[in-house]
Amino acid sequence: MKNAGQLSRRQVLAAAGFAGLAALTGCGSGDDGGDSKDLSKKRNGAMKEYRAGQRFKATKPLTFSLLNLSNPVYPPKDDWLFWKELTKRTGVTFETTDVPYSDYEKKRSLLIGAGDAPLLLPKTYPGQETPFVSSGSVLAVSEYVELMPNFRDKVRRWKLEPEVDSLRQSDGRYYLLPGLHERVKSGYSLALRTDVLDRLGLSLPTTLDQVADVFRAIRSEYPGRYPFSDRWNQPEPAGALLGYVGQAHGVRAGWSYLNTSWDAEDEKFVFTGATGGYRRMIEYLRKLVDEKLVDPEGFTQSDDDAVKKLLSERSFAISANPQELVQNYRYNLQRQVEGATIEMIPAPLGPAGPVVLGGSRLENGMMISGDALKRDDFVALMQFVDWLWYSDEGQEFTKWGVEGVTYTASAGRYRVADGISLMGSDPDAPKDLQKDYGFYNGVFSYGGSWELVSSSFGPDEKKFQDAMSQREELPVDPAHPLQSVEQEQATLWETPLKDHVRQNTLQFILGKRPLSEWDAYVTELKAKNMDRLTDLHNKAYDRFRKEHG
């Protein structure tokens, strides 16, 4: 690795929204796709025959520049085995510009705007590439994926065409190579004190109605306490809770909220925060608050306060993810409350049935500088990106490292080598897979087959993810990219509308605003350009369907 500088990043969660086309390449861009498809003079260092499942090895040493997010948990080191082994296997050396986590997005934009961006721009979330499309600063990667057999193979085998098509811009092309998952990987659900449930003769709930019944039984046993007191109220109040309760009602809410969503029955975009499903989600939570089954402070309190209530038995349930379940709740409960046990359930089912929200098999991915196409090693660059980020071998390498050195594998089961820890797996180990070797690094390691993604799961997460991955993925929204002027107008409307939904969602749930005022709330949304926003998206959908469908 060569280091080219020191920079910074602010993480932004952007929605991987809009899908619907069937073709993976081309789509209105000519039969063979692309502006300059004569690549005969751009094959310096490239393999003559490169296929899916074949290791990429440059025919001569190559160096590619990379914008490298510097994670404070494992800041980059020049002596990482990752760099050395990567060059040994591929003949490629990275010249990195290291950017601190807190300022990554801002610095990336500045570099692109100044024309100084590195060739490879990873850790880009779907939607973040849009501002750079019209200037030609980033490559229309959809026109060159014929150089990427592993990427195309995974999209085809995993039936990811709708998700990938969600990335297409108004010209029919996409400019981001996303991380690809074989199955949906879910994050959050409800965790409950199972020792308390056992004592009361209760089973773990599987539906929202059963959750309410369990809370009622706990409230009856402990009348002065709230069964459920929640956390994760930043940047959205009840971001995790609304996410999985909304999913049970078939709508995006909380952290996954989007102002517009596709109504398959009416075949048009509607405003999410005014739909019947969104109202029913609010009504469910309002009822729990009214019955004193949910702590009202749980929608605004800090994470620390929520966890303290759980550990002091002022509450008996809390939102969770698999890591917090094991490393925080269970570990500390066992130290403070004799005989305490806690488990996380699959996200409880509701009116929508056993579903997960669509579009969640894409992850952050890679932009490539538009200048890459001018290089004589362009084909080798695309082959290399395909191998490192999308081949089975490359994904195994970036996650686990070198077999026999950093990990061992048997019958599809992986474990770090003796003396090496991964995310606290062995607190006494002298070495850490991320900090000391550079593997399991979020810049390079994400997505992949379910076997690989689940290879690092502990027992609790494996049980949870296996259950969630069996659920039906709701269809992703059809493609409807906005033109630049439309995007500017939509941006002006989006934030005031989202803020109004957020504020009133909380007021309705907490009883500070009666649900009899729902119609008045919808009228207020209309005054904030709700209908004009959905009309804009429906117009874009009709236009894109006619031009590229």
Summary of the structure (lengths in Angstrom):
residues: 549
radius of gyration: 24.5
end to end distance: 44.2
largest distance: 76.9
contacts: 1829
relative contact order: 0.16
helix: 42%
strand: 16%
